[in-house]
């Protein structure tokens, strides 16, 4: 693999559903982690605070980055931002 950044098949969405969440599911989600696909997930704390997290791999190292909190960042915006960051990661640029 060398120093080339890669996304796991889970993050690329190959063989996996992508865009699994709905706006209603996001708005009503209880404590837990909810995968949207492509490395994007919604994390809901015990206090019901919701945040978007993107998981990706660069040079064989798993990384996570926050994309903002819900409702400040909605589902469509989180998906768009995740897509942009995945492109950067695939080009070897740490988002």
Order of alpha helices (4+ residues) and beta strands (2+ residues): alpha-alpha-beta-beta-beta-beta-alpha
